Amino acid sequence: MKGSNKKVTFEDMPELVSSLLTEVKTLQGKVDSVSNLVKTITPKDDVKILTVDDVCRWLGKSKSSVYKMTSRGEIPCYKQGRIVTFIESEFIGWLTAYKKGSCMDVMGRAEEYIQRMH
């Protein structure tokens, strides 16, 4: 009956209703899938977004340097068209991953290593 110009009769109704119910169930499944996906990508209330200016202040770098870092994939960021943003927790995680140990850190790890060896 799909795409047909035939007049619908009373006898056709059960088949048409069944077909419509099937299509509605299919659409509901798709809506549920999209809804679940949106829930996973919707930011939580505690997520703080940083701008390029914020990151420049954190790093002590110019805007052009930060933009170069984003285009080379050196720093975690999100791009929507020409707008670049950062999630603070991801940025701080990236920043601390490159922490260079102080002398005290190195001595502490050395002492732990020596204690484990004895």
N, C-alpha and C positions, 0 to 999 in steps of 0.2 A: 504494500500500500504506500510505502514511502515514495514521495515525489509524484504520486499518481493524482490525477484530477478526477478520479472516480468518486461518485457520491458515496458517502458512508451510510451504511444501513445499520439497523439495530443488530442484525446478526454479526456484523463486523466488530461491534463494540468490545466483546471480551478479548479478542486478539489484539485490538488497538490498545486497550487499557493495559494488557500484559506487556506489550512492547514499550509503552510509556513508562511503566513501573521499572522495567529493566534499564531503560535509559536513565531514569532518575537515580537508580541505585549506582549506576556507573558514574554519573556526575557527582553524587554524594561522596563516593570513594575518592574521586579526584580532588574535590574540595577539602576533604579531610587530609589528604596528602599534602596539599599546599598549606593548609592551616598548621600542620605539624612542622613543616619546613620553616614557616614564618616564625614559629615559636623558638626554633633553635637559633635563628639569626637576629632576633629582636634583642637589642641591648638591654641588659638589666639596669635597674635604677642605680646600682653602685659603680657602673662603668663610667670612667672619666675619659673624655675625648680630649686629646691634645692637638693643637694646631702646629703649623710649621714654625710660627713665632715662638711657641712654647718650647719646642724641641731645640730651636736655635739658642734660646736662653740656657737650657739644660746643658747643651754641648759646647756653648761658647763659639758657635760657628755661624757663618753668614747664611742667608736664605739660599743663595745659589749653591753653597756646599751641601746643605741638607737636601735640596732638590736633586743634586747629582747623586747623593747617597741613595735616595729613593729610586731613582731611575736605574741605578746599577744593582738594586736589590740588596743593598748592604744593611738596610735598616727596615724593620717590620712596619708596614704602613698600609693604608687603604686609600685607593684612588677612585674618585667618582668624577669622571670627566677631568677637569683641570684642578679639582680640589683634592688636596692630600691631607689626610688626618691620621692620627695615631691613637691607639688605646694605651692609656698610661701604664697599666700593669704589664702589657707586652713590651712596651718601650723600656721600662725599668728592668724587666727580665733580660732583654737584649743588652742593656747597658751593663748590668752586673755580671753577665756571662763573660765579659772581657776584662773583668777586674784583675789587676796585676797585684799579686800578694806583696804585702809590706815585709820588711825584715822580720818583724815579730811573727807574722803568719808563717813565713818560711821556717823560722826557728822552731815554732810550735809543731809544725808538721814533721820536722826532722826529729824532734824529741819523741813524738808519737811513733815514728818509724823505728827508732832505736829501741824503744820499749817493747814494740811488737817482736823485734828480732831476738830479744833476750828472754 
